[in-house]
Amino acid sequence: MKKILLVTLMLAAPLFAAESQPEFQAGVAKVKITPPQPFWMSGYASRTNQSMGVLQDLWARALAVRDPKGHRVVIVTTDLIGLHCSVSDEVFKQAKKRYKLDRADVLLCSSHTHSGPVVGMNLNVMYDFSPEDKERVLAYAAQLTDNIVNVIGDALKDLAPAKLATGHGSAGFGVNRRQRRVVDQKTGIESVKAANKIVMGPNPEGVADHDVPVLRVTTPDGKLRAMFFGYACHNTTIGGKGEMLPDFYKIHGDYAGHAEANLEGEHAGAVAMFTILCGGDQNPEPRNTLELAGMHGKELSAAVDHVLEGDLRPVQSPVRTACLTTQLDFAQHTRETFEGEIKKAEASTSKFDSKYRVRRAKLMLAAYDQNHPVRQTPYPVQAIRFGNDFTIVAMGGEVVVDYQLRIKREFPNENLMTIGYANDVMCYIPSLRVLREGGYEPDISMVYYGQPGPFAETVEEKVIHAVHEVMEKVGAGK
């Protein structure tokens, strides 16, 4: 009997040991990406000066994860308005060459701070750079590319046994910013009510999602190594007197930068990684002061801490990844469309708006001259799934919150983190509802992004179809 018991225990021991081993290895790293001073800032078209100092440094942070079969994935967050494809494409190329990482295994995220630097040629219609300015902007983009590639390598070198878990919190400062107004045709006075005009302003009754998804990474004995978290809200507490009248010229991470700094201060040695979710039509409220940025950052970091202290869902292997690039169609336009826009802009009394419309029109006419009118834009969609426990859906562009809510409805059994502004920020991505309503996101903003105009009404279904494709590839929704 003793021999039988001994043999049984010996056979069971390897099984118990295997079960106690962590599912993953994880590595973290960070690198400062604060631009040299002074430097042109991105986010507000009416800024007339370069930055005048740094109030908070900006960072790129990386989390590398390897599953038991050796599949590696790296997530990078940046305290930037967004990455231009010229930067992200080179990062993907170098990650493949140097680290053997496939395109689907690298995810690039941004905080969307409007108190950070111009990134390459993103939003280039907003600027009339001198040759020297353009050279400095491109030099920063090149250095940024190197920094991101290097921080990916540093995270991979840091791989060590780890456990992953997820949970969800909530923060309430994000508010829909598409306000309906009606204009009295006799007096011209606008009033806020259900109306036929959309302007930018707080709309507490509008659609929103206050979810704060969190991925926690710990050592096998429970020491915190990283927090990857997100929120669907523009990172624009700091700005100035209005959307187009900024008076802030200091480099700063805004509420997200405060949240990251708070969490790293509270959890020594851990890396706090924020990404904006689908917050294209969401603003922090109240806003326009540094103090409010700190207040919102504190609320967000407290939400993350609450999740970290609660009962989280363990994440199991394997890691599955998928990505694709679809094409989104713009509404029909002709050469006469832009010739007419130039004439209209030149006759306008609003010189601020007209100069950008003229720049955009000239870009489009140049494309016509080359027999390549802009009819579509490439659009990246990506999915990263950890076992059956946690799935990241990542979409390019400034995605409105309708997508986040719809994807959750269409994948009700998935534990989701739905990210916008991922990999390439080419313009706003409106839902069909937002597109038909009009306003800043689907229409006016396209001028500053140098796009030909609004999307065709196929935009939402094309995006959602691409999401379903990548989700199917990673085994989600089954």
N, C-alpha and C positions, 0 to 999 in steps of 0.2 A: 504493500500500500504506500509506503514512504517513497519507494522508487517511482511509482506512478505519479504521485503528487509532485515530486521533484522534476520529472520530465515535463509535466503539464506546466509548471511555473517557468521552466526554461524555455518552452515553446512560446509561452505567452509574453515573456519579457520583451523580445524584440518588437512585438506588436504594440505593447504599451509605450515603448520608447519611441516608436515611429509616430504614434498618435500624439505624443507630447511635444514633438518637434514643431517649430513654427512653420506655417505654410509658405512663407515668403522670405526673401532677403530684400532689404530696402537701404537706400543711401540718400543722403541729403547734402545740398551745398547751396551757397549763395554768393553773389558777386555784386558789387556796387556799380550802378549804371547812371549815376548822376551826371548830367552833361557838363562840359566846361562852361565857365561863366565869362561874359553873358552869353545867352543862347536864345534863339527863337522858340517860343512856346506854342503848343498846339491846343486847339479846342474852341477858341473864340476868335472869330474872323476880325473883330475890330481892335485887337491888340495892336498898338502902334510901336511898342518898344520890345526889346529883348528882355530876358529875365534879369532881375536885379538882386541876385543872391539866392541862397539855398536855406530854406527853413527846415526841410526834412530830406534826407538822402533817399534816393530811389534804388531799388534792388531787383535783380533777377534771382529767383529761387528755383531750385530743381529738386524733384523727388523721383528717384529711380526705384523701380520694383522689378524683381525677378521671381518667377514662380518656380515650383520644383522641377519643371521640365526645361527650365532655362530660358523661357520666353521673357524678354525684358521690355519694359515700357518706361518712358520718361515723361513726366509732366513738368513744364516750366511755366512759372508765373512771372509777369513783369509789371512793375509800377509805371505803366505807360498808357497813353491814350489808345494804342493798338499797334499792331505790327503790319507794315506794308508787305505785300507779297515778295518784293525784291529782297527783303530781309529774311522772311520765313522760308522762302524757297532755297536760299543759300544755306540756311541752318539745316534744313532737311538733307540737302546734298552733302554737307560736311558730316552730318551725323551718320549717314550711310557709309561714307568713305572712311571715317576715322573709327566709328564704333560699331559698324555693321548693323545699324538700326534701320529697319524698314520705315517707310513714310508713315504707316499707320501706327507705329510704335512711339511716335513723338507728338506730343500735344503742347501747343504754345498758347498761353492765355495772357490776358491783360487786365489791369484794374480799371482802365479807362479814366484815369485822372486827367483833368483839364488843366492841371498845374505842372505838367511835365513838358518834355521837349518835343519838337517836330521829329517825326521818325521817317527818315527817307523822304520819298515823294508823296507820302500820304497826305490827303487834303491839300494838294499843291495849288489848287485854284485860289486858296485863301492867301497865298503869299506871292509877293513880287520880289524875289530874292535878287540881290546883286550877285555877280559871279563869285565874290568872296564868301557871301552868306551861303550860297548853294554848295560851295566846296566844303565849308564847315559842317553843313547838314549831312552831306554825303559821307564825310569822314566819320562823323558820329555814328551814322548807320553802319558803317563798316566795322567800327570798333564794337558796337553793340552786337553785331553778328558774331564776332570773335568771342565776345564775353558769353553769349548764350551757348555757343558750341563748347566752350571750355567748361562752363558750369555743368553742362550735361555730362562731360567726361569726369568731372570731379564727383558728381553724384554716383556715377557708375563705379568709381574707385572706392566709394564709401560703403558699398553693399555689405550688409551684415544681417544675421537672422532677425526677423521682425514679425510682428503680428499687426494685422489691419482690422479695423472695425469702423462702422459708420453709424451715424445718427442724424437727427434733424432738429434744428431749433427754429426760432422765429425772431424777427426784428420788424418793428412797425414804422420806421421812418421813411420807407419808400412809398411814394404816392404817384398815382397816374398823373401825367402832366399834359394830357390832351383835353383842354377845357372847351366846352361848347359855349358859344355866344351867339346872341341874336342881335342884329343891327336894325334899329328903327329907321325905316326908309325915309321918314320925314325929317327927323332930327339928326340922324347919323350917329346917335348914341348907342353904344354897345352895352348889353346887360348879360350877366351870366345866368343862363338857363338852357334847357334843352333847345338846341338851335341848329342852324344850318352852316355855321362857321366854326372851324376848329382853330384855336390859338393855343399858345404855350402858357399854361398856368395850372395851379393845383386843381386836381379833380378827384377829391376823396371818394367819390362814388364810382370812379372808373375802375377798370379791371387792374388787378395787381396780384402779386404772389409774394408773400412775406417769408417764404421758406428759406432756411439757412442750412443747407446740407453740409455735413462735415465728414471727412475721411480722416481717421486717427491712425497714426503709425507709432508703434511702441517697440521697445526691445522685448525679448521674451519674458523678462522679469517685470515688465510694466512701465519702464521709464519712457516718457514721451519724447519722440524724436521729431515728429512733424504733424501739422494740422493743415489739411487742404480744405478750404471752405469757400462758399460763394453766396452772393446775394443779388437779386434782380433789381438794381437801382443804379442810375447814373452816378458816377463818382464826381459830383459837381457841387458839393456844399460850398466850396470856395469859388468865387467867380467875380462878383461885383454887384452892380446896381440892377443888372438885368441880364438876360441871356446874351445879348449882343453888346453889352456895355461893361466889360470887365475892368476892374481897377486893381487887380492882384497880379504882381509880377515876380513872385518868388516860387522857386521849385518846391513842390510839396506833394505828398501822396494822397491828400484829402482824407475822407473818413476811412477809406480802406487802409491807407498808410498808418493812421492812428490805430486801427484795429490790429494790424500786424505787429506794430511796435508794442502795443499793450500785451499781446499774447506772448511775444518773445521775451518781454520783460518779466512776465509772471512765470514763465516756464523756461528757466535757464537752459541753454543748449539746444532747445527745440527750434524748428523753423516753421514760421507761420506763413501760409501761402494763400493769398486771396485771389479769386477770379470773379469778374462780373458775370452774372448769368444773363438771362434774356431781359435786360433792363433798358431797351432802346427808347421806351416811352414812359419811363419812370424817373422821377427826381426825388432827392432827399428833401424833406420838409420838416421844420423850417430850414432855411439856408442863407448863404451869403456872408458868413463870418467864419473866422478860424475857430472861434469857440464852439460854434455849432458842428464843425467838422470833428472836433474832439468829442463832443457829446454823442454824435452818431457813431463814431468809432468805438466809443466806450460801450454803447448799446450792442453793437455787433460783436465785439470781443466778449462781452458778458454772455451773449447768446451762445457763442462757441464754447465758452467755459462751462456753461450749463449742460451742453451736450457731452463734453468730455467727462464730466462728473457723473453722468447718468449711466443707464444700462444700454450699451451700444450693441449693435448686431455684428457678430464676428464675420469677417470676410474670408472666403475660402478660394482656393485656386480652381481651375486654371485662369490665366489671363488670356482674353481673346480681344483682338483689335481688328478694326476695318475702317477704311476711309474711301471716299470717292469725290470726284469733282464733277458737278453737274453744271448746266448752263442755264442761267436765268435770263428771260427775254425782257427787253424794254418795250414800252409802248411804241407804236409806229411813229416815225418822224421822217422828215425830208430835209433836203438842203434848205428849202424855203423856211422851214421851221426856225432855223438858227439865223438866217439872214434877217428874218422878221424880228427875232429876239434882239439882235444888235440894234436895229433901228428903234425899237421900242425902248431899249435901255438907254440909248443916247438921248432920247427925248424925255426921259424920266427926270423928275425933280429929286428922286432919291438916288444921289450919286453913290452912296455907300453900297446899296444893293446892286446898282446897275453895273459897276465895274467888274463884279464877280460874274454877272450874267454875260457880259461881253467876253471875258476870259474863257468861260465855259463854251460859249458859242463858237469862238475862234478855234478851240480845240476840236470841236465836232466838225467844223467846216474843213479843217486840215485833214481829218480822217476821211471826209468825203473826197477831198482832192486826191487822196491816195487810193481811192476806190475801196476803202475799208470802213464804211460807216459803222459806228458802234451800235450793234443790234443786241448783243448779249454780254454778260459778264460771267467769268468762271466763278463757281461757288463751292467751297469745300465743306464737306460734312464728315464727321468722324465718330466712331463709337469705341469705347474701351469698357470691357465687361470683366468683372472679377467674380469667377464662379457664377452662381445664381443669386449673388448677394448685393451687388452694387454695379450700376451701369452709368457711365458718363456719356452723354450725347453732346457733341461739340459742333457748333455751327459758326461759319464766318459772318462778318458784318455786324451791324448794330441791330440785333434781332429784337423785335417787340415782344412783350410778355405773352401775347396770344399764343405764340408757338410753345412756350414753356407749359402753359396750361393745357394746350391741345395734346402735346406729346404725353403728358401725364395721363390724360384721359384715354389715349389710345394704347398705352402700355400700363394698365392699372396694376399689374402684378410685379412690375419692376421697381426696385429701389433706385430712383433716378437723381442724377445731378445734370441739369440741362444748361449748357454753357453757350453764351453768345460771344461775339468778338474774338473767336478762336482762329488762330493760324493766319487769317488775312481779314483786314477790315477795309472793304472796298466801298461801302455805303450802308445806309439803313436798309433793313429787310422788313418791309411791312407785311402784315397779314392782309388778306383780301378786304377785311372790314376797314382797317386803317387806310389802305390804299384808296378805297372808295370814298372815305370821309375826307381825304386830302389833309393839308396842313404841312407842318414842318418836316416830319419824318419821311413821308412818302414822296414829297414834291420839292419843297424849298431846299432841303439839305442836299439834294442831288446836284445842285449848282456848285456847292463848295467841294463836293467829292469829284467834280469833273465828269459826272455821268450825264448821259443825254437827256434824262428826264425820268418820269415815273416808270415803274415796271408795268409789264402787261399783267392782265388779271390772272394769268397762270402761275404767278409767283408762289403763292402759298402751297398749292398742290404740288408744284415741282420740288419745293423744299421738303415737304412732308414725305413725298415719295422717296426722296434720297435718304431721309431718316429711316424709313422702313427698310430700305435696302441694306444699310449698314447694320441696323439692328438685327435683321435676319442673318447676316453674315456672322455676327457674334453670338447667335443663338438666343437672342432676347425675345420675350413675348410668347414663348412656346409653353 
